[in-house]
């Protein structure tokens, strides 16, 4: 039996191919209406184009484009042809893209017209054979070439263990790791979530997330496609515009920042949210204040869940009342078929309510990091459990709570930032001796990136100048929202920087703002 993820999604398409699958809510030409037959035909053309290139089996297709329905079609077309999809954050700069292309060695790269000159130079230098363009207005060489191919295509034969996607997740050493996800990983998780979140035949998803990471590309898109549900598609997040479509939708997924911004809209009322069935939050911690305020304003209780690039979704608060209550501050229960355990530093299980390291296993867990067998081995226990790097607890009722991270990961607006990478760039700036990057509470982004910088002797370093210099070198979400200058960093007797002290010192820096 063919285990190709696309084949499973396509099998769930409604029998009426003329029904609307996706309606664009913004962007060029909006509203545009894409039928299920359109999705099938367009992905077939893209798959046939890829077939015509005579690529090696399971070739990597790296994609850094703006969000559009055609970008989603490209993803599905890559799966259909049996190749490996590599989505890249649209905020990444040239040095970051150079690393990803050099490490993944994609056979195909897709970028917007505006980036073609510099992206193609990097790609061809790394041995990439084909570079296409795709813009958010349905133009570009990818669609032009695909238009010459047939609109029917038999999905490539795949087994559950075959590679479907690579997601790069930053590492504490400053270099990203490519998490390898199989067709089976993605399909099993989508099927579990379809049941656990009680997807209904008439559900309509309001899709306002980016599609270069797990939340928007896999959790949201797979959910709607596997359920044969219409999507109302936002290329850009506009809280007022999203709120206006709640009367047509039933399911909304967002990072905490999106909910905070919706709460800033006077029109967010119980009546406005009455047609909606389910609000889901993830990718960053949801503050209790946001959870409670949303409940009071809308009458809905946000369902918070927990996942990561290496595992897709792991836990979720209950959807149905018989499953229990949705508890703020927790990420719910392990999903069916997923194992979650808490172990101490010595590798022993801890008692209920005790804090320790979160470890997981299940059909959703990735096979390892791309071309990093030693790193992969380090991240799994001897008995096969993946060490998430998160610290948490499971209470007597079985609810999982994440209390921190064993690494220095900062999650800001749903995006992962690893301090070592940002510190490395700051330390190269003129006049900088060293730096420490931390995350502190932020009312909008959950956590804000903060840099504490030590100048070289005799040098004068200005916070504004550091921020300006970083904006052209790293993705904007990694750029510190505040920079503090200090004569020295606090250290312990072993010389290690004490970041906990810095977090305490600057923890309230965004309060007044």
C-alpha positions as CSV (number, residue, x, y, z in Angstrom):
1,X,0.0,0.0,0.0
2,X,1.3,3.4,-1.0
3,X,2.2,5.4,2.2
4,X,2.8,8.7,0.3
5,X,1.4,11.5,2.5
6,X,-0.1,13.3,-0.5
7,X,-2.0,10.2,-1.6
8,X,-3.6,10.0,1.8
9,X,-4.5,13.7,1.8
10,X,-5.8,13.5,-1.7
11,X,-8.0,10.5,-0.8
12,X,-9.8,12.8,1.7
13,X,-10.6,15.4,-0.9
14,X,-14.4,15.8,-1.3
15,X,-16.1,13.9,-4.1
16,X,-17.4,17.3,-5.5
17,X,-14.2,18.6,-7.1
18,X,-16.0,21.9,-7.8
19,X,-16.4,22.8,-4.1
20,X,-14.1,25.6,-2.8
21,X,-11.0,24.2,-1.0
22,X,-9.3,27.6,-0.4
23,X,-10.5,31.2,-0.5
24,X,-7.9,33.9,-0.3
25,X,-8.8,36.7,2.1
26,X,-6.0,39.1,1.1
27,X,-3.2,39.4,-1.4
28,X,-3.2,40.1,-5.1
29,X,-6.6,39.5,-6.7
30,X,-8.3,38.5,-3.5
31,X,-10.7,37.0,-3.1
32,X,-9.6,34.0,-5.2
33,X,-11.4,30.7,-5.1
34,X,-9.5,27.4,-5.5
35,X,-11.5,24.2,-5.9
36,X,-10.4,20.8,-4.9
37,X,-10.1,20.0,-8.6
38,X,-7.7,22.9,-8.9
39,X,-5.5,21.6,-6.1
40,X,-5.4,18.2,-7.7
41,X,-4.6,19.5,-11.2
42,X,-2.0,22.1,-10.0
43,X,-0.1,19.7,-7.8
44,X,-0.1,17.2,-10.7
45,X,1.5,19.7,-13.0
46,X,4.2,20.5,-10.4
47,X,4.9,16.8,-9.8
48,X,5.1,16.2,-13.5
49,X,7.6,19.1,-13.9
50,X,9.7,17.6,-11.1
51,X,9.5,14.2,-12.8
52,X,10.7,15.8,-16.1
53,X,13.9,17.0,-14.4
54,X,15.2,13.4,-13.9
55,X,16.1,14.2,-10.3
56,X,17.7,11.5,-8.1
57,X,15.2,9.7,-5.8
58,X,14.2,11.7,-2.7
59,X,15.9,14.9,-4.0
60,X,15.6,17.9,-1.7
61,X,13.5,20.9,-2.9
62,X,14.4,24.0,-0.8
63,X,11.8,26.7,-0.8
64,X,11.9,30.3,0.5
65,X,8.9,32.1,-0.8
66,X,6.1,34.3,0.5
67,X,2.9,32.6,1.7
68,X,0.5,31.8,-1.1
69,X,-1.8,29.1,-2.2
70,X,0.7,28.2,-4.9
71,X,3.4,27.8,-2.3
72,X,1.1,25.2,-0.6
73,X,0.6,23.5,-3.9
74,X,4.3,23.4,-4.4
75,X,4.7,21.6,-1.1
76,X,2.0,19.1,-2.1
77,X,3.5,18.6,-5.5
78,X,6.9,17.8,-4.0
79,X,5.3,15.1,-1.9
80,X,3.3,13.8,-4.8
81,X,6.5,13.4,-6.9
82,X,8.2,11.6,-4.0
83,X,10.8,14.2,-3.2
84,X,11.8,15.9,0.1
85,X,10.4,19.4,1.0
86,X,12.7,21.9,2.8
87,X,10.8,25.0,3.8
88,X,12.8,28.1,4.8
89,X,11.7,31.1,6.9
90,X,11.2,34.1,4.6
91,X,13.1,36.2,7.1
92,X,16.4,34.3,6.6
93,X,19.3,36.4,5.2
94,X,21.9,35.4,2.6
95,X,24.4,34.0,5.1
96,X,21.7,31.8,6.6
97,X,20.4,30.6,3.2
98,X,24.0,29.8,2.1
99,X,24.4,27.5,5.1
100,X,21.1,25.7,4.5
101,X,21.8,25.2,0.8
102,X,25.3,24.0,1.5
103,X,24.2,21.6,4.1
104,X,21.1,20.2,2.5
105,X,22.5,20.2,-1.1
106,X,19.0,20.6,-2.7
107,X,18.5,19.6,-6.3
108,X,15.9,22.3,-6.7
109,X,15.6,25.7,-5.1
110,X,12.6,28.0,-5.4
111,X,12.6,31.7,-4.4
112,X,10.9,34.9,-5.4
113,X,11.9,36.8,-8.5
114,X,13.4,39.6,-6.3
115,X,15.8,37.2,-4.7
116,X,16.7,35.2,-7.8
117,X,20.1,36.8,-8.5
118,X,21.7,36.2,-5.1
119,X,19.9,32.9,-4.4
120,X,20.8,31.3,-7.7
121,X,24.4,32.3,-7.3
122,X,24.5,30.5,-3.9
123,X,22.6,27.6,-5.2
124,X,24.6,26.9,-8.3
125,X,27.9,27.3,-6.3
126,X,26.6,24.6,-4.0
127,X,25.8,22.2,-6.9
128,X,22.0,22.8,-7.2
129,X,20.9,22.0,-10.7
130,X,17.6,23.9,-10.9
131,X,16.4,27.3,-9.5
132,X,12.9,28.4,-10.1
133,X,11.0,31.5,-9.0
134,X,7.5,31.7,-7.4
135,X,5.9,35.0,-6.4
136,X,2.8,35.6,-4.3
137,X,0.9,36.9,-7.3
138,X,0.8,33.6,-9.1
139,X,3.8,34.4,-11.4
140,X,7.3,32.9,-11.7
141,X,9.1,30.4,-13.7
142,X,7.9,27.5,-11.7
143,X,4.3,28.0,-12.7
144,X,5.3,28.9,-16.2
145,X,7.1,25.6,-16.7
146,X,4.5,23.6,-14.8
147,X,1.8,24.9,-17.2
148,X,3.2,22.8,-20.0
149,X,2.8,19.6,-18.1
150,X,-0.2,17.3,-17.7
151,X,-2.8,17.9,-14.9
152,X,-2.9,14.2,-13.9
153,X,-0.2,12.3,-12.0
154,X,0.0,9.1,-10.1
155,X,1.6,9.8,-6.6
156,X,5.1,8.2,-6.2
157,X,5.1,5.0,-4.2
158,X,6.4,5.6,-0.7
159,X,6.7,3.6,2.5
160,X,6.0,5.1,5.9
161,X,9.7,5.5,6.7
162,X,10.6,7.4,3.5
163,X,11.8,10.9,4.0
164,X,9.1,13.6,3.3
165,X,10.5,16.8,4.8
166,X,13.5,18.4,6.5
167,X,13.0,21.2,9.0
168,X,16.0,23.1,10.2
169,X,16.0,23.8,13.9
170,X,18.7,26.0,15.4
171,X,21.3,24.5,17.7
172,X,23.0,25.9,20.8
173,X,26.3,26.0,18.9
174,X,24.8,28.5,16.4
175,X,24.4,26.1,13.5
176,X,21.1,24.6,12.5
177,X,20.2,20.9,12.5
178,X,17.9,19.4,9.8
179,X,15.2,17.3,11.4
180,X,14.2,14.5,9.1
181,X,10.4,13.8,9.0
182,X,9.0,10.8,7.2
183,X,5.6,10.3,5.4
184,X,4.6,8.1,8.3
185,X,5.6,10.7,10.9
186,X,3.5,13.4,9.3
187,X,0.5,11.2,8.4
188,X,0.2,9.5,11.7
189,X,0.2,12.8,13.5
190,X,-2.4,14.4,11.2
191,X,-4.7,11.4,11.7
192,X,-4.4,11.5,15.5
193,X,-5.1,15.2,15.6
194,X,-8.1,14.8,13.2
195,X,-9.7,12.6,15.8
196,X,-8.4,14.2,19.0
197,X,-9.5,17.7,17.9
198,X,-12.8,16.4,16.7
199,X,-12.7,17.8,13.1
200,X,-16.3,18.1,11.8
201,X,-17.5,17.7,8.2
202,X,-18.5,21.3,8.0
203,X,-15.4,22.8,9.7
204,X,-13.8,25.8,8.0
205,X,-10.2,26.7,9.0
206,X,-9.1,30.3,9.2
207,X,-5.4,29.9,8.1
208,X,-3.4,32.9,9.3
209,X,0.0,31.2,10.0
210,X,3.2,31.1,8.0
211,X,3.8,27.9,6.1
212,X,7.5,27.5,6.6
213,X,7.2,25.6,9.9
214,X,5.3,22.8,11.7
215,X,2.4,24.8,12.9
216,X,1.2,26.4,9.7
217,X,2.4,23.9,7.1
218,X,1.7,20.6,8.9
219,X,-0.7,21.0,11.8
220,X,-3.0,23.5,10.2
221,X,-2.8,22.6,6.5
222,X,-2.8,18.9,7.0
223,X,-5.8,19.1,9.4
224,X,-8.0,20.9,6.8
225,X,-6.8,18.8,3.9
226,X,-7.3,15.5,5.7
227,X,-10.7,16.6,6.7
228,X,-11.7,17.9,3.3
229,X,-12.3,21.3,4.9
230,X,-12.3,24.7,3.3
231,X,-9.6,27.1,4.3
232,X,-9.9,30.9,4.5
233,X,-6.4,31.9,3.6
234,X,-4.5,34.9,4.9
235,X,-1.1,35.7,3.4
236,X,-0.5,38.3,6.1
237,X,-1.8,38.5,9.6
238,X,-4.2,41.3,10.2
239,X,-6.1,40.9,13.5
240,X,-9.0,43.1,12.4
241,X,-9.4,41.2,9.1
242,X,-9.1,37.8,10.7
243,X,-11.7,38.8,13.3
244,X,-14.1,39.8,10.5
245,X,-14.0,36.2,9.1
246,X,-14.8,34.5,12.4
247,X,-18.5,34.5,11.3
248,X,-17.5,32.2,8.4
249,X,-15.0,29.9,10.2
250,X,-15.0,27.3,12.9
251,X,-11.3,26.6,13.6
252,X,-8.5,29.0,14.2
253,X,-4.9,28.2,15.0
254,X,-2.4,30.8,16.2
255,X,0.7,31.5,18.2
256,X,0.2,33.4,21.5
257,X,1.1,36.7,19.8
258,X,-1.8,36.4,17.4
259,X,-4.2,36.0,20.3
260,X,-2.7,39.0,22.1
261,X,-3.2,41.2,19.0
262,X,-6.8,39.9,18.6
263,X,-7.5,40.9,22.2
264,X,-6.5,44.4,21.2
265,X,-9.5,44.6,18.9
266,X,-12.6,46.2,20.4
267,X,-14.7,44.0,18.1
268,X,-13.6,40.8,19.8
269,X,-16.8,39.9,21.6
270,X,-18.8,36.7,22.4
271,X,-21.1,37.4,19.5
272,X,-18.2,37.8,17.1
273,X,-16.7,34.5,18.1
274,X,-20.1,32.6,18.4
275,X,-19.8,30.7,15.1
276,X,-16.3,29.4,16.0
277,X,-15.9,25.9,17.4
278,X,-12.2,25.7,18.4
279,X,-9.3,28.1,19.1
280,X,-5.8,26.4,19.3
281,X,-2.6,27.9,20.5
282,X,1.0,26.6,20.3
283,X,4.6,27.3,19.2
284,X,5.3,29.4,22.4
285,X,4.0,29.5,26.0
286,X,0.5,31.0,26.4
287,X,0.4,33.4,29.3
288,X,-2.3,32.7,31.9
289,X,-3.4,36.3,31.5
290,X,-4.0,35.8,27.8
291,X,-5.8,32.5,28.5
292,X,-8.1,34.0,31.1
293,X,-8.8,37.2,29.3
294,X,-9.7,35.4,26.1
295,X,-12.0,33.1,28.0
296,X,-13.8,36.1,29.6
297,X,-14.0,38.2,26.4
298,X,-15.1,35.4,24.0
299,X,-16.6,32.6,26.0
300,X,-14.1,30.2,24.4
301,X,-11.3,28.4,26.2
302,X,-8.2,28.2,24.1
303,X,-6.8,24.7,23.6
304,X,-3.0,24.8,24.2
305,X,-0.8,22.0,22.8
306,X,2.9,21.2,22.6
307,X,5.1,20.2,19.7
308,X,8.4,20.7,18.1
309,X,10.1,20.3,14.7
310,X,11.5,16.9,15.6
311,X,8.2,15.4,16.8
312,X,5.3,17.5,15.3
313,X,2.6,17.4,18.0
314,X,3.2,15.6,21.3
315,X,0.5,16.7,23.7
316,X,-2.8,18.6,23.7
317,X,-5.4,19.8,26.1
318,X,-8.7,18.0,25.6
319,X,-11.0,19.0,22.9
320,X,-14.2,17.2,24.0
321,X,-15.6,17.8,27.5
322,X,-15.5,14.1,28.3
323,X,-11.7,14.2,27.9
324,X,-11.4,16.7,30.7
325,X,-11.0,20.4,31.1
326,X,-8.6,22.7,29.2
327,X,-6.2,23.9,31.9
328,X,-4.4,27.1,31.4
329,X,-0.6,26.9,31.9
330,X,-0.5,23.3,30.8
331,X,-0.2,21.6,27.4
332,X,-2.6,18.8,28.3
333,X,-2.1,15.1,27.9
334,X,0.2,13.0,25.7
335,X,-1.6,12.4,22.3
336,X,-2.9,8.8,21.7
337,X,0.1,6.6,20.7
338,X,2.6,9.1,22.0
339,X,4.7,8.4,25.1
340,X,5.9,11.2,27.3
341,X,8.0,10.7,30.5
342,X,9.9,12.9,32.9
343,X,13.4,11.9,34.0
344,X,16.0,13.5,36.3
345,X,19.6,14.2,35.5
346,X,20.6,10.7,36.4
347,X,18.1,9.3,33.8
348,X,15.6,8.0,36.5
349,X,11.9,8.6,36.4
350,X,10.6,11.3,38.7
351,X,7.4,11.2,40.8
352,X,4.2,12.9,39.6
353,X,4.5,16.6,40.0
354,X,8.3,16.6,40.1
355,X,10.2,18.6,37.6
356,X,12.6,16.9,35.2
357,X,13.6,16.5,31.5
358,X,10.8,15.7,29.0
359,X,11.4,12.7,26.8
360,X,9.1,11.4,24.1
361,X,8.6,8.5,21.7
362,X,6.0,7.5,19.2
363,X,5.3,7.3,15.4
364,X,5.5,11.1,15.2
365,X,9.1,11.3,16.3
366,X,11.7,12.0,13.6
367,X,14.4,9.6,12.5
368,X,17.3,11.9,13.2
369,X,19.2,15.0,12.1
370,X,20.3,15.3,8.5
371,X,23.9,14.1,8.1
372,X,24.5,14.3,11.9
373,X,24.6,10.7,13.1
374,X,26.6,11.5,16.2
375,X,24.3,14.4,17.2
376,X,21.3,12.1,16.5
377,X,22.7,9.5,18.8
378,X,23.2,12.0,21.6
379,X,19.6,13.2,21.5
380,X,18.1,9.7,22.0
381,X,18.3,7.6,25.2
382,X,19.6,4.1,25.1
383,X,16.0,2.8,25.1
384,X,14.9,5.0,22.2
385,X,13.3,8.0,23.8
386,X,14.0,11.5,22.3
387,X,15.3,14.1,24.7
388,X,13.4,17.2,23.9
389,X,15.6,19.6,25.8
390,X,12.5,20.9,27.6
391,X,12.0,20.8,31.4
392,X,8.6,20.0,32.8
393,X,6.3,17.9,34.9
394,X,3.3,15.6,34.7
395,X,0.8,16.1,37.6
396,X,-1.3,13.4,39.2
397,X,-4.1,14.0,36.7
398,X,-1.7,13.4,33.8
399,X,-1.5,17.0,32.6
400,X,1.9,18.0,31.2
401,X,3.4,21.4,32.1
402,X,6.5,22.9,30.6
403,X,8.4,25.0,33.1
404,X,11.5,25.9,31.1
405,X,14.2,24.7,28.8
406,X,17.4,23.0,29.6
407,X,19.0,24.9,26.7
408,X,18.9,28.6,26.2
409,X,16.2,28.6,23.5
410,X,14.2,31.8,23.3
411,X,10.8,31.5,21.7
412,X,9.6,34.9,20.4
413,X,6.3,35.2,18.6
414,X,6.5,31.5,17.9
415,X,9.9,31.6,16.3
416,X,13.0,29.8,17.8
417,X,16.1,31.9,18.6
418,X,19.2,30.3,20.0
419,X,21.4,32.8,21.8
420,X,24.8,31.4,20.7
421,X,24.0,32.2,17.1
422,X,23.1,35.8,17.8
423,X,26.0,36.2,20.2
424,X,28.4,35.1,17.5
425,X,27.2,37.9,15.2
426,X,27.2,40.5,17.9
427,X,30.7,39.6,18.9
428,X,32.0,40.3,15.4
429,X,30.8,43.9,15.5
430,X,33.3,46.7,15.9
431,X,34.0,47.6,19.5
432,X,32.3,44.6,21.0
433,X,34.3,42.4,23.4
434,X,31.6,39.9,24.3
435,X,27.8,39.5,24.7
436,X,25.1,37.4,26.3
437,X,21.7,37.0,24.7
438,X,18.7,36.0,26.8
439,X,14.9,35.9,26.6
440,X,12.7,37.8,29.0
441,X,8.9,38.1,29.3
442,X,7.3,40.3,26.6
443,X,3.6,41.3,26.6
444,X,3.2,40.7,22.8
445,X,5.8,38.1,21.8
446,X,5.8,35.9,24.8
447,X,9.5,36.4,25.1
448,X,11.6,39.2,23.8
449,X,15.2,38.8,22.7
450,X,17.6,40.9,24.8
451,X,21.4,41.4,24.4
452,X,23.8,42.4,27.1
453,X,27.0,43.7,25.6
454,X,30.4,44.4,27.0
455,X,32.5,46.9,24.9
456,X,36.2,46.6,24.2
457,X,38.4,48.8,26.3
458,X,38.2,52.4,25.1
459,X,35.4,51.7,22.7
460,X,32.0,53.3,22.7
461,X,29.1,51.0,21.7
462,X,25.6,52.3,21.2
463,X,22.5,49.9,21.6
464,X,20.8,51.5,18.5
465,X,23.9,50.9,16.4
466,X,24.1,47.2,17.4
467,X,20.4,46.7,16.5
468,X,20.8,48.5,13.2
469,X,23.9,46.4,12.3
470,X,22.1,43.1,13.1
471,X,19.1,43.8,11.0
472,X,21.1,43.3,7.8
473,X,22.8,40.2,9.0
474,X,20.2,37.9,10.7
475,X,16.5,37.3,10.4
476,X,14.5,40.2,12.0
477,X,12.9,37.9,14.7
478,X,16.4,37.1,16.0
479,X,17.4,40.8,16.3
480,X,17.3,41.9,20.0
481,X,14.4,44.1,20.9
482,X,16.6,45.7,23.6
483,X,20.4,46.0,24.1
484,X,22.1,46.9,27.4
485,X,25.7,47.9,27.8
486,X,27.6,46.6,30.8
487,X,31.3,46.6,31.8
488,X,31.3,42.9,32.5
489,X,29.1,39.8,32.5
490,X,28.3,37.9,35.7
491,X,30.2,34.6,35.9
492,X,30.5,31.6,38.2
493,X,33.8,30.2,39.5
494,X,34.1,28.1,36.4
495,X,33.8,31.2,34.2
496,X,30.4,30.4,32.8
497,X,28.1,33.4,32.2
498,X,25.2,33.4,34.7
499,X,22.3,34.1,32.4
500,X,19.7,33.5,35.2
501,X,21.1,36.6,36.9
502,X,20.8,38.6,33.7
503,X,17.2,37.4,33.2
504,X,16.4,38.6,36.7
505,X,18.1,41.9,36.2
506,X,16.4,42.7,32.9
507,X,13.2,40.6,33.3
508,X,10.9,43.6,33.6
509,X,12.5,45.7,30.8
510,X,9.5,45.4,28.5
511,X,6.9,46.1,31.2
512,X,6.9,49.9,30.9
513,X,6.9,49.6,27.1
